[in-house]
Amino acid sequence: MDQELFDVTCPYCGEGLEIYIEADVHGDFVQDCEICCNPWLVHVARNGRERVVEVTPGDGRE
């Protein structure tokens, strides 16, 4: 069973947050930080059987 909750750190405010990502989601999407409201670019990929989630600034500076 795929993990659906992931611990991430906001690239803007540095807050650690837990985000929910449905099991069938992959690729990139934009989500706002729950603390500072800045946009993240969330990248979801597979590394073998595990999903890997990376959060970077989503304001066009990436």
Secondary structure, DSSP 8 states (H G I E B T S, - for coil): ----EEEEE-TTT--EEEEE--TT--EEEEEE-TTT--EEEEEEEEETTEEEEEEEE-SS--
